[in-house]
Amino acid sequence: MQEILTAVTYPIAWLICSYLFNIESGLAKLLISLTAAVLVYVLIGMMRSQRAGDEEGNS
C-alpha cells in the first residue's frame, strides 16, 4: 500500500506543478514530484513504525 501511494503521489504532484502552479521547467517539476513522493513514503513509514511501537507498549 505504501508503494502504491508513493507511485500515485508522483504524477499528481507533477500535474499540480504543471497546471496549478504553471511551472514550465521539467527539472523543477521532477524535483518537486520526487520530493513529494519520497516524503509520502517516509511519512507512511513513520506512522507504521509508531503504530507498531504503540501496539508493543500496550501488550
Kinemage of the C-alpha trace (Angstrom):
@kinemage 1
@onewidth
@group {chain A} dominant
@subgroup {mainchain}
@vectorlist {calphas} color= white
{ca met a 1} P 0.000 0.000 0.000
{ca gln a 2} L 2.848 2.356 0.872
{ca glu a 3} L 4.458 1.917 -2.537
{ca ile a 4} L 1.163 2.417 -4.370
{ca leu a 5} L 0.510 5.723 -2.613
{ca thr a 6} L 4.054 6.824 -3.404
{ca ala a 7} L 3.618 5.898 -7.066
{ca val a 8} L 0.325 7.809 -7.238
{ca thr a 9} L 1.800 10.860 -5.493
{ca tyr a 10} L 4.413 11.411 -8.203
{ca pro a 11} L 2.066 12.042 -11.177
{ca ile a 12} L -0.370 14.004 -9.021
{ca ala a 13} L 2.418 16.322 -7.867
{ca trp a 14} L 3.618 16.619 -11.486
{ca leu a 15} L 0.139 17.655 -12.646
{ca ile a 16} L -0.235 20.135 -9.793
{ca cys a 17} L 3.081 21.727 -10.728
{ca ser a 18} L 2.122 21.858 -14.408
{ca tyr a 19} L -1.420 23.137 -14.244
{ca leu a 20} L -1.908 24.770 -10.849
{ca phe a 21} L 1.483 26.438 -10.374
{ca asn a 22} L 2.285 26.763 -14.133
{ca ile a 23} L 5.872 25.604 -13.661
{ca glu a 24} L 7.493 25.246 -17.083
{ca ser a 25} L 10.831 23.760 -16.058
{ca gly a 26} L 10.904 19.982 -16.345
{ca leu a 27} L 13.728 19.744 -13.827
{ca ala a 28} L 11.802 21.743 -11.239
{ca lys a 29} L 8.696 19.577 -11.733
{ca leu a 30} L 10.828 16.445 -11.467
{ca leu a 31} L 12.481 17.535 -8.235
{ca ile a 32} L 9.230 18.682 -6.631
{ca ser a 33} L 7.388 15.500 -7.654
{ca leu a 34} L 10.147 13.188 -6.466
{ca thr a 35} L 10.436 15.073 -3.187
{ca ala a 36} L 6.688 14.773 -2.617
{ca ala a 37} L 6.737 11.051 -3.405
{ca val a 38} L 9.678 10.381 -1.067
{ca leu a 39} L 8.043 12.483 1.653
{ca val a 40} L 4.829 10.444 1.413
{ca tyr a 41} L 6.841 7.210 1.593
{ca val a 42} L 8.759 8.374 4.679
{ca leu a 43} L 5.682 9.724 6.471
{ca ile a 44} L 3.738 6.498 5.952
{ca gly a 45} L 6.737 4.505 7.193
{ca met a 46} L 6.989 6.674 10.299
{ca met a 47} L 3.276 6.277 11.003
{ca arg a 48} L 3.524 2.497 10.640
{ca ser a 49} L 6.530 2.222 12.950
{ca gln a 50} L 4.872 4.446 15.549
{ca arg a 51} L 1.703 2.364 15.393
{ca ala a 52} L 3.745 -0.837 15.802
{ca gly a 53} L 5.532 0.691 18.793
{ca asp a 54} L 2.224 1.677 20.380
{ca glu a 55} L 0.880 -1.858 19.952
{ca glu a 56} L 4.002 -3.322 21.592
{ca gly a 57} L 3.700 -0.928 24.524
{ca asn a 58} L 0.049 -1.810 25.125
{ca ser a 59} L 0.666 -5.559 25.208
